[in-house]
Amino acid sequence: MPFAEYHGARIAWSATGPTEADEPGEPVLLIMGLAGSSRAWWRLLKHLAPRYRAIAFDNRGTGASDAVRGPLTMDDLVGAGIAVLDDAGVEAAHVIGVSMGGMIAQHMALDHRQRVRSLVLGCTASGGRSGPPPWRLLLANAAGTAIGPARRFALTAPLLYAPRTLREHHDRLRDDFEVRFADATSPVTAWAQLAAVARHDTSARLAQLEGLPTLVLHGAEDRLVDPTRGVELASAIPGARYVELPSCGHMLTTDAEEATAEAILDFLECCGARASQPA
């Protein structure tokens, strides 16, 4: 696994995509949410990899990236992503961010517009008064990291998944437990990321993204970030497209893998991405 460097910290990243050296596919940067590592992208990567160069990285303090040793800001989280693009030799990428990752993606597009070809914002918000209640974020992520993966999963599942998934799709829940919740993210990391999220507010700046192709995705049954926040986010970005997924909670690719992937792939094609064709 390669490592980028940002302010002395190593940031782990990986890339998957078409194997033909002369047709590597358009680059897509994936930014995960609070306390999650890049492993949590595995469902979407199955759909992106045949046609795109999908670059996923571990936010500071998650996965194989260096531990958090002090406060984090959105600038820190964005800077790590830019460092990954530099290390991967990518001038500009289509950027996909979910939850906290969607917040990071907003700041990346606003502060580094030349590095972002298009924007996909999933289950996220512009912050400020439209952000998710802090107690929900705390319950779903920060507090859960200190109590072990099994208890954390049981505690957070009702906030993260649609009721239908909880009732009928135990295989998906098991896979999420094994891939996402078994990752050990320290309470220090979760709290540092949560503090950065609490200060996130792009609401007054989003009109600056006019002309940037943007897709906002939200689950109709998201209990962590209310769907109205997604509507507000899309409305604030001129020309943005809003797609609400039925029977879907906060975990888009768990509750609605096929619909999420289809919406993203259709969007990338519509915004002119020169995707290489699968073999």
C-alpha positions in Angstrom: 0.0 0.0 0.0 1.5 3.4 -1.0 1.6 6.3 1.4 1.3 10.0 0.8 2.7 12.5 3.3 0.9 15.5 4.8 2.5 17.6 7.5 4.7 14.8 8.5 2.0 12.2 8.7 1.7 9.2 6.4 -1.7 8.8 4.6 -2.4 5.3 3.3 -4.1 5.0 -0.1 -4.8 2.4 -2.8 -6.0 2.4 -6.3 -8.1 0.0 -8.3 -9.2 0.1 -11.9 -8.8 -1.3 -15.4 -5.6 -3.2 -15.9 -4.8 -1.9 -19.4 -1.9 0.5 -18.9 -2.9 2.7 -21.9 -6.5 3.0 -20.6 -6.3 3.5 -16.8 -9.7 5.1 -16.5 -10.7 8.5 -15.2 -9.5 9.1 -11.6 -12.2 9.0 -8.9 -11.2 10.0 -5.3 -13.2 8.4 -2.5 -13.5 10.1 0.9 -14.9 8.0 3.8 -16.9 9.3 6.7 -16.3 9.7 10.5 -14.1 6.9 12.0 -14.3 4.8 8.9 -11.4 3.5 6.9 -11.1 3.1 3.1 -12.1 -0.6 3.5 -15.7 0.6 3.8 -15.7 1.4 0.1 -15.6 -2.2 -1.0 -19.1 -2.4 -2.3 -18.9 0.7 -4.5 -15.4 -0.3 -5.7 -16.9 -3.4 -7.3 -18.9 -1.1 -9.6 -16.3 1.6 -10.2 -13.2 -0.5 -10.8 -14.1 -1.9 -14.2 -14.2 1.6 -15.7 -12.5 4.1 -13.4 -9.3 4.5 -11.5 -10.8 4.5 -8.1 -8.5 6.0 -5.4 -9.4 5.4 -1.8 -7.5 6.6 1.2 -7.6 6.3 5.0 -8.4 9.6 6.7 -5.9 10.5 9.4 -6.1 8.1 12.3 -8.0 5.4 10.4 -6.9 2.2 8.7 -3.2 2.2 8.0 -2.7 6.0 8.1 -0.7 7.5 11.0 -2.5 8.1 14.3 -4.0 11.4 15.3 -1.9 13.2 17.9 -3.7 16.4 18.3 -6.7 18.5 17.0 -7.9 18.1 13.4 -9.4 20.7 11.2 -11.2 20.4 7.9 -8.1 21.9 6.3 -6.1 19.0 7.6 -8.6 16.4 6.3 -8.7 18.1 2.9 -4.9 18.5 2.8 -4.5 14.8 3.3 -6.7 14.1 0.3 -4.8 16.6 -1.9 -1.6 14.9 -0.8 -3.0 11.6 -2.0 -3.9 13.0 -5.4 -0.3 14.4 -5.7 1.2 11.1 -4.7 -1.0 9.3 -7.2 0.1 11.7 -10.0 -3.5 13.0 -10.5 -4.1 16.6 -11.4 -7.9 16.5 -11.0 -10.4 13.8 -10.0 -14.1 13.1 -9.7 -14.6 13.3 -6.0 -17.0 11.1 -4.0 -17.5 11.8 -0.3 -20.0 10.3 2.1 -21.1 11.7 5.5 -18.0 13.4 7.0 -16.3 12.6 3.7 -19.0 14.6 1.9 -18.1 17.6 4.1 -14.4 17.2 3.3 -15.3 17.0 -0.4 -17.2 20.3 -0.2 -14.2 22.0 1.3 -11.9 20.4 -1.3 -14.1 21.7 -4.2 -14.3 25.2 -2.7 -10.6 25.6 -1.8 -9.0 23.5 -4.5 -11.5 23.8 -7.4 -8.9 23.0 -10.0 -8.4 19.5 -8.5 -12.1 18.5 -8.7 -13.7 17.4 -11.9 -17.1 16.7 -10.5 -18.6 16.1 -7.0 -20.8 13.4 -5.5 -22.0 14.2 -2.0 -23.7 11.3 -0.1 -25.7 11.4 3.1 -24.1 14.7 4.1 -24.9 18.4 4.9 -23.5 21.9 4.5 -23.1 22.2 8.3 -23.9 25.0 10.6 -27.6 24.8 11.7 -28.2 22.2 8.9 -25.7 19.7 10.3 -26.7 16.5 12.1 -27.3 16.8 15.8 -24.0 16.3 17.6 -25.4 13.7 20.0 -26.3 11.5 17.0 -22.8 11.6 15.6 -21.4 10.9 19.0 -23.6 7.9 19.5 -23.0 6.6 16.0 -19.3 6.9 16.0 -17.2 8.5 18.7 -18.6 6.8 21.8 -18.9 3.5 20.0 -15.2 3.2 19.3 -14.4 2.7 23.0 -16.7 -0.2 23.6 -15.7 -2.9 21.2 -17.0 -3.7 17.7 -19.8 -6.0 18.6 -21.4 -3.6 21.1 -20.7 -0.7 18.9 -22.5 -2.4 16.0 -25.6 -3.2 18.1 -25.7 0.4 19.5 -25.3 2.2 16.2 -27.2 0.0 13.7 -30.6 1.6 14.2 -29.1 5.0 13.4 -27.2 3.9 10.3 -29.4 1.4 8.5 -32.9 1.4 7.0 -35.4 -0.7 9.0 -35.8 -3.0 6.0 -32.1 -3.8 6.1 -32.2 -4.5 9.8 -35.2 -6.9 9.4 -34.3 -8.7 6.2 -30.7 -8.4 5.2 -28.6 -9.9 7.9 -26.0 -10.9 5.4 -25.3 -7.3 4.6 -25.1 -6.4 8.2 -22.6 -9.2 8.9 -20.4 -8.1 6.0 -20.5 -4.5 7.3 -19.6 -5.7 10.8 -16.6 -7.7 9.4 -15.3 -5.0 7.1 -16.3 -1.6 8.7 -16.9 -2.1 12.4 -14.1 -4.5 13.1 -11.6 -1.8 12.1 -10.1 -0.3 15.3 -10.4 3.5 15.2 -9.3 5.0 18.5 -11.6 7.3 20.5 -8.9 10.0 20.1 -9.4 9.9 16.3 -13.1 9.8 16.5 -13.2 12.8 18.8 -10.8 14.8 16.7 -12.8 14.1 13.6 -16.0 14.9 15.4 -14.6 18.3 16.4 -13.7 19.1 12.8 -17.2 18.1 11.7 -18.7 20.4 14.4 -16.9 23.4 12.9 -17.9 22.5 9.3 -20.1 25.1 7.6 -20.0 25.7 3.9 -23.6 27.1 3.6 -22.5 30.7 2.7 -20.0 29.5 0.1 -21.8 26.8 -1.9 -22.9 29.2 -4.6 -19.3 29.4 -5.6 -19.6 25.8 -6.9 -21.7 27.0 -9.9 -20.5 25.2 -13.0 -19.1 22.2 -11.1 -21.2 19.0 -12.0 -22.6 17.9 -8.6 -24.8 15.0 -7.5 -26.3 14.9 -4.0 -27.4 11.5 -2.9 -29.5 10.8 0.2 -31.4 7.9 1.8 -35.0 8.6 2.4 -34.8 6.9 5.8 -31.5 8.4 7.0 -31.8 8.9 10.7 -28.3 10.3 11.2 -28.5 13.1 8.6 -32.1 14.0 7.8 -32.9 13.9 4.1 -34.0 17.6 4.3 -30.3 18.4 4.8 -29.5 16.8 1.5 -32.3 18.8 -0.2 -30.9 22.0 1.3 -27.4 21.1 0.2 -28.4 20.4 -3.4 -30.5 23.6 -3.5 -27.5 25.7 -2.4 -25.3 24.4 -5.2 -26.4 25.9 -8.6 -27.2 23.1 -11.0 -26.7 20.3 -8.6 -28.8 17.2 -9.0 -30.6 15.6 -6.0 -31.4 11.9 -5.9 -33.2 10.4 -2.9 -33.1 6.7 -2.5 -36.2 4.9 -1.1 -35.8 2.3 1.7 -32.3 3.6 2.3 -30.7 4.9 5.5 -27.3 6.5 6.1 -25.3 3.6 4.8 -26.0 4.1 1.1 -24.1 1.2 -0.3 -25.4 -1.3 2.3 -29.1 -0.3 2.1 -29.1 0.4 -1.6 -25.9 -0.8 -3.3 -27.2 -1.2 -6.8 -29.2 2.0 -6.8 -26.3 4.0 -5.4 -23.8 2.6 -7.9 -26.2 3.2 -10.8 -26.8 6.8 -9.8 -23.1 7.5 -9.5 -22.1 5.8 -12.7 -24.9 7.5 -14.6 -23.7 10.8 -13.2 -20.1 10.3 -14.1 -21.1 9.4 -17.7 -23.4 12.4 -18.0 -20.7 14.8 -16.8 -18.4 13.7 -19.5 -16.1 11.3 -17.8 -14.0 9.4 -20.3 -14.4 6.0 -18.7 -12.5 3.1 -20.2 -14.7 0.2 -21.3 -14.7 -3.0 -19.3 -12.9 -5.9 -21.0 
